Amino acid sequence: MFKKTENPMVIYDINKEATGRFLKQTNNSNRVKEAASLSKLSEECEVIITMLPEPQHVKAAYSEIVSGLEKKGGRRTLCIDSSTIDTFTSQQVSKQVEDVGAKGKGGAMIPIDAPVSGGIMGAEAATLTFMVGSRNEEEFELAKEVLQHMGKNVLRCGGLGSGQTVKICNNMLLGATMVATSEAMNLGVKLGVDRKLLAKIINVSSGRCWSSEVGNPCPNSIEGANVPSNREYSGGFATKLMLKDMNLSLLAAKKAGCTTIMSALATQMYLHGCSENNGLASKDFSSVYKIISGEK
């Protein structure tokens, strides 16, 4: 297990406004400091957690991280990537980390893929689910020791890359159910049913799902809930990121020879939402309700 330490948390982001906000929230405590680069961060830290939007961002980040790992001597380092990317890229990045250790340039290097589900609301409540791919059970336990401080569920999915596979399957389903929930809520409202009553009944019936119960896309259908639809779809999980995840799932399905009729149709809705005419790319993905309902 990793030893307890009084060393500060080291953070890095190319968006200096984001790191500035975080440092301010921690009152510029000595427990948190900002690294000059990813390479410098990886030289200092024995646990590295990355979470980035797309595969190319992960590749770029890990080219710098590996550079730092090669300089740090024999200290063991746990490299956890919690981005949602394709399985192949994830395995490529893991091999880069493995190779550093194999060459004896950086001690025992432990790659982990651990994409996350739960969104901003789950992060704020520390109830996230981590889907973990690891080389073995022992290394999974090392990752779990760290991730359990951020999530409620930390589950091993299998070998390296398996966490990513499970995540894209999860998001493929989520993307499709959000569109279906939007259609159902819009139909009920247009036919004169009270939206709060409709949501309440769906959520104690067989149609219940995350999209209806936690992230309901119909505004003011869940009274008092801190959901994006109640704040003009601000915050949450951006439509452009859901589009990216849906495309990842469709690409994986094509390679595996799987049929994905519902997911393909849902993907078109997110593509439509990201168009300039709709301007929903940076809004929460539940904003597809605006397209379905005809709201402006």
C-alpha positions in Angstrom: 0.0 0.0 0.0 1.0 3.6 -0.5 2.4 5.3 2.6 0.6 8.2 4.2 2.4 11.4 3.5 2.2 15.1 4.4 3.3 16.1 1.0 0.9 18.5 -0.8 -1.4 17.5 -3.6 0.1 18.7 -6.9 -2.2 19.9 -9.6 -1.8 20.8 -13.3 -4.1 22.1 -16.0 -3.4 24.0 -19.2 -6.4 26.1 -18.2 -4.8 28.3 -15.6 -8.2 29.8 -14.7 -9.3 26.3 -13.5 -6.3 25.7 -11.3 -6.6 29.3 -10.0 -10.2 28.6 -8.9 -9.2 25.4 -7.2 -6.3 27.0 -5.3 -8.7 29.7 -4.2 -11.2 27.2 -3.0 -8.5 25.6 -0.9 -7.5 29.0 0.5 -4.1 28.6 -1.1 -3.4 26.0 1.5 0.1 24.5 1.8 -1.5 21.2 1.1 -2.1 22.0 -2.6 0.4 23.4 -5.1 0.5 23.9 -8.8 3.1 22.1 -11.0 5.0 24.0 -13.7 4.4 21.1 -16.2 3.1 17.5 -16.4 6.7 16.3 -16.6 7.5 18.0 -13.3 4.3 16.7 -11.7 5.2 13.1 -12.6 8.7 13.5 -11.2 7.2 14.4 -7.8 4.1 12.3 -7.3 3.7 8.6 -6.5 0.0 8.7 -7.6 -1.0 10.4 -10.8 -4.6 10.8 -11.9 -5.6 12.2 -15.3 -9.0 13.0 -16.7 -9.1 14.5 -20.2 -11.7 15.0 -22.9 -10.4 13.0 -25.9 -7.9 10.3 -26.9 -5.5 12.9 -28.5 -5.4 14.8 -25.2 -4.5 11.7 -23.2 -1.7 10.8 -25.7 -0.3 14.3 -25.4 -0.5 14.3 -21.7 1.2 11.0 -21.2 4.1 11.8 -23.5 5.0 14.5 -20.9 4.2 12.3 -18.0 6.4 9.5 -19.3 9.2 12.0 -19.7 8.9 12.8 -16.0 8.7 9.1 -15.0 11.9 8.3 -16.7 13.7 10.9 -14.5 12.5 9.9 -11.1 14.6 6.9 -10.3 13.3 3.8 -8.6 10.1 5.1 -7.0 6.9 3.2 -7.7 4.2 5.3 -9.4 0.6 4.5 -9.9 -0.8 6.1 -13.1 -4.6 6.2 -13.2 -6.3 7.6 -16.3 -9.9 8.4 -15.7 -10.6 9.8 -19.1 -13.2 8.2 -21.3 -11.4 7.2 -24.5 -11.3 4.2 -26.8 -9.9 0.9 -25.5 -7.0 0.8 -28.0 -5.7 4.2 -27.1 -6.0 3.3 -23.4 -4.0 0.2 -23.9 -1.3 2.1 -25.9 -0.9 4.6 -23.1 -0.7 1.8 -20.5 2.0 0.2 -22.5 4.0 3.4 -22.5 3.9 3.4 -18.7 4.8 -0.3 -18.5 7.7 0.2 -20.8 9.3 2.9 -18.5 9.3 0.4 -15.7 10.5 -2.5 -17.9 13.5 -0.4 -19.0 14.5 0.2 -15.4 14.2 4.0 -15.9 11.5 4.6 -13.4 11.0 1.7 -11.0 7.7 -0.2 -10.9 5.2 1.7 -13.0 1.6 0.7 -12.6 -0.9 1.7 -15.4 -4.6 1.7 -14.5 -7.6 2.8 -16.7 -10.4 3.9 -14.5 -13.1 5.9 -16.3 -15.8 7.3 -14.2 -19.6 7.6 -14.1 -21.8 10.0 -12.1 -21.1 13.4 -13.5 -20.7 16.6 -11.6 -23.4 15.8 -9.1 -21.7 12.5 -8.3 -18.3 14.2 -8.0 -19.6 16.8 -5.6 -21.3 14.1 -3.5 -18.3 11.7 -3.8 -20.6 9.0 -5.1 -18.9 8.3 -8.4 -18.5 4.9 -9.9 -15.0 4.0 -11.2 -14.7 1.2 -13.8 -11.2 -0.2 -13.4 -8.9 -2.1 -15.8 -5.7 -3.4 -14.2 -3.0 -6.0 -14.8 -4.0 -7.9 -11.6 -6.0 -7.9 -8.5 -3.2 -6.5 -6.3 -2.8 -3.4 -8.5 -6.5 -3.0 -8.6 -6.5 -2.8 -4.7 -3.8 -0.1 -4.9 -6.0 1.9 -7.2 -9.1 1.3 -5.1 -7.3 2.6 -2.0 -7.0 6.0 -3.8 -10.3 6.1 -5.8 -12.5 5.2 -2.8 -12.0 8.7 -1.5 -13.7 10.1 -4.6 -16.3 7.4 -5.4 -18.9 5.1 -3.8 -18.3 2.2 -6.2 -14.8 1.1 -7.4 -15.2 -2.0 -9.5 -12.6 -4.1 -11.4 -13.7 -4.9 -14.9 -10.7 -7.1 -16.0 -7.4 -6.4 -17.7 -6.0 -3.2 -19.0 -8.5 -1.4 -21.2 -11.6 -3.2 -19.8 -12.6 -0.2 -17.8 -12.8 1.8 -21.0 -14.9 -0.9 -22.6 -17.4 -1.0 -19.8 -17.6 2.8 -19.7 -18.4 3.2 -23.4 -21.1 0.5 -23.0 -22.6 2.4 -20.1 -22.5 5.8 -21.9 -24.0 4.2 -25.0 -27.0 3.2 -22.9 -27.1 6.5 -21.1 -27.1 8.5 -24.3 -30.0 6.4 -25.7 -32.1 6.5 -22.6 -31.7 10.3 -22.3 -33.2 10.7 -25.8 -36.0 8.2 -24.9 -36.8 10.0 -21.6 -36.9 13.3 -23.4 -39.4 11.9 -25.9 -41.6 10.4 -23.1 -41.6 13.5 -21.0 -42.4 15.7 -24.0 -45.3 13.4 -25.0 -46.8 13.4 -21.6 -46.5 17.2 -21.2 -47.9 17.9 -24.7 -50.9 15.6 -23.8 -51.6 17.7 -20.7 -50.1 15.6 -17.9 -48.4 17.5 -15.1 -44.6 17.1 -15.6 -43.9 16.5 -11.9 -46.6 13.9 -11.7 -45.4 12.2 -14.8 -41.8 12.1 -13.6 -42.9 10.8 -10.2 -44.9 7.9 -11.7 -42.2 7.0 -14.2 -39.7 6.8 -11.4 -41.8 4.2 -9.4 -42.6 2.3 -12.6 -40.9 0.2 -15.1 -39.7 3.1 -17.2 -37.5 4.3 -14.4 -33.8 5.0 -15.3 -31.0 7.4 -14.4 -32.2 9.8 -17.1 -35.7 10.0 -15.6 -34.8 9.9 -11.9 -31.5 11.7 -11.5 -30.9 13.8 -14.6 -34.5 14.3 -15.9 -34.3 16.5 -19.0 -37.7 18.1 -18.6 -37.3 21.4 -16.7 -39.0 21.6 -13.3 -40.2 18.0 -13.4 -38.2 17.1 -10.3 -38.9 19.8 -7.7 -35.9 21.3 -5.9 -33.5 18.9 -7.7 -30.0 20.3 -8.6 -30.2 19.0 -12.2 -29.0 20.8 -15.3 -32.5 21.1 -16.7 -33.5 23.2 -13.7 -30.8 25.7 -14.5 -31.1 26.1 -18.2 -28.9 23.0 -18.8 -25.8 24.7 -17.5 -23.1 22.5 -15.9 -23.4 18.7 -16.1 -22.0 16.6 -18.9 -21.6 18.6 -22.2 -23.5 17.4 -25.3 -20.3 17.5 -27.3 -18.7 15.0 -24.8 -21.7 12.7 -25.0 -21.4 12.9 -28.8 -17.8 11.9 -28.5 -18.7 9.0 -26.3 -21.5 7.8 -28.5 -19.1 7.9 -31.5 -16.6 5.8 -29.5 -19.3 3.2 -28.8 -20.4 3.1 -32.4 -16.8 2.6 -33.5 -16.2 -0.2 -31.0 -19.5 -1.8 -32.1 -18.5 -1.7 -35.8 -15.2 -3.4 -35.0 -17.0 -6.0 -32.9 -19.7 -6.6 -35.6 -22.5 -5.5 -33.2 -25.9 -4.0 -34.2 -26.5 -0.6 -32.6 -29.7 0.8 -34.1 -31.0 2.8 -31.1 -27.5 4.2 -30.3 -26.9 5.3 -33.9 -30.2 7.2 -33.9 -29.4 8.8 -30.5 -26.0 9.8 -31.8 -27.7 11.8 -34.6 -29.7 13.7 -31.9 -26.5 14.8 -30.1 -24.9 15.7 -33.5 -27.9 17.8 -34.2 -27.6 19.4 -30.8 -24.0 20.4 -31.4 -24.8 22.2 -34.7 -24.4 25.9 -34.8 -28.1 26.4 -35.3 -28.9 24.7 -31.9 -25.9 25.8 -29.9 -26.2 23.1 -27.3 -22.6 21.7 -27.6 -21.5 23.1 -24.2 -24.9 22.6 -22.5 -25.7 19.4 -20.6 -26.6 16.5 -22.9 -30.1 16.5 -21.4 -30.6 19.6 -23.5 -31.7 17.3 -26.3 -35.1 17.8 -24.7 -35.1 21.3 -26.2 -34.8 19.9 -29.7 -37.4 17.2 -29.1 -39.9 19.6 -27.5 -39.3 22.4 -29.9 -38.3 24.8 -27.1 -36.1 27.7 -28.0 
